[in-house]
Amino acid sequence: MIQKFRLKQVNHWDETVCLRINSASQFRWIQALFQVVSRLGDGIFWYGSMVLLLGWFGKGAVVPVLHMIISGLVCTLIYKWLKVKTLRPRPYQINSKILLGANPLDQFSFPSGHTLHAVAFTIVILGYYPFLAWVVVPFTALVALSRLVLGLHYPSDVLAGAFIGTMVAGLSFQLL
């Protein structure tokens, strides 16, 4: 009974926060900004980062780039497995007040794969090149926020993605 009550509270909080943040997408310039961020977060920013790292640091960037690739593959496996296990509908599918600001890459909401990958890649990059924090940390925060502004995820999806990305990246430094 208590668990059911807590779950109901979390779902209410999730939907309330989602609605509040998503309301920003009614402003076309905000929606357009986060559509660009989201599109870059599809992988373009991270693949571009890998290429730039190799260009700037040459052979010295091979290990960090391989570390990013391996972490990204592990993130993808976990993300895809969780999507089909949880089958959580996206917010705009549940609440008609939530505006869809971009087309989703897949059907289900939990967890946020964009956030998961962004956090994991950021942690790996910062493990090798901490001076790049001024670029990757704000971008990662914008990617996470874009998922809410565009009505694609609940806050809990984004938080779970950030947690999983942190765990994958953290463990990767222990194992690689």
N, C-alpha and C positions, 0 to 999 in steps of 0.2 A: 504494500500500500504506500509506504513512504517512498520507495523507489519510483513508483508510478507518478506520485506527486512531484518528485524532483525532476523527472523526465519531462513532465508537463511544463514545469517552470523553465527548464532549459529551452524547450521548444518555443515557449512564449517569448523568452529573451531573444532567442535566435531570430524569430520572425520580426520582433519589434525593432531590433538593431538593424536587421536587413532592410526593412522598410525605410527607416530613417536615413541610412546611408544611400540607399538606392534612389531616394527622392532627389538627390543631387543630379541625377542623370536627366532630369527634366530640362536642365540648362544644356543646350546643344554643344557649347564649347567644352563643358566638363565631360559630357558623353564622348565627344570626339577625342579629347585628350586621353581618356581611359581606354577607348577603343584602340588607339595607337599603342599605348603601353601594353595592353593585353596582347595585341598582335606581336609586338616585339617579344613578349614573354612566352609566346608559342615556341620559342627556341631561337629565333633570329638573333636576339641580343646575346644569348649564351654561345651559339655557334660562332658569331662574330667575335666575341671575346676570346674564344679559343684560337681563332685565326690571328687576332691581334697579338695575343700573348706569344704565339709562335713567331710572329713577325718581329716583335720587339726583343724577345729574349732568346730566340733561336732554339738551339738544342736544350738550353736550360729550362725551357717551358714544356718539353715533351712529357716529363713526369707529371707536372701539374695538370696538363691537358688530358693525359690518360686517366689521371685520378678523377677528373671531372666526368669523363666519358663513362668510366666504371660506376661511379656514384649515380650518374644519370640513368644508366641501365637498371641498376638496383631499384632506384626510385620508381622507374616505369613499371617494373614487375610488381612492386608492392602496391602502387597506385591502381593498376589494372585489376589486380586481385581484389582489393578492397571495393572498387567500384561495383564489381559483379556480386560480391558478397553482401553489400549493404543495400544496393538498389534504391538509394535515396533520391527521390525526385528533386529537381531543381526548384528554387524558390518561386520563379515566375510560373511554374507549372501548378503550384499549390495556391498561390495568392495572386489574384488578377490585378491587385494594386501595384505589384512589383513589375516594373518596366524592364523588358529584355533589351539590353543595349548592344549586344553582340551575339553572334551565333555560337552556341556551344560546340566544342570539339567532340563531345560524346554525350551520351544520354543522361548519365547520373551525376549527382552533386558531391557525394562524399568519397574521398577528401578532395580538396582543391589541388589538382596536379600542377597547376601553374605555380602556386605558392610552394608546394613541396619541392619542386625542382629549383625554383628561385632561391629558396633558403639553403638547400644543399649545395648548389653551385656557389653561392655567396660564401658560405663557410669554407668550402674547399679553396676558392680563390684567395680568401683572406688568410688561410693557413700558409700560403706561399708568398702572397703579395699584399700584406696588410695596408700598404699605402694606397691601395685601390678602393678602400672602404668608402671614400667620398663619392664614388661612382656607383658601386654595386649595392651598397646598403640602401640608399634612397630609391634606386630602381626596384629593388626587391620589395620595399615597403609599398611602392606604387603598384606593383603587380598584385600584391595581396589585396590592396584597397580596390583595385580595378574589378576584382571578382565580385565584390559587394556592390559597388557603384553600378555595374552592368547587370545586376540581378541574376548572376550565374551561380552564386554560392551563398550559403548561410555563413555567419561568423564562425560557427563551430567547424565548418568544413575548412575554412582558412586556417583556424588555429590548429586543427588536426594536421593539415598539410605542413604547417610550419614546424610542428613537433616532430613529425615523421622525417621531414627533410633534415632537421637538426640531428636526429638520432642516426640517420643513415650517414651523414657527413662525419659526425663524431666517431662512429664505429669504423668508418673507412680509414680514419687516421690511425686507429688502433691496429687495423688489419693490413693496411698497405704500406 
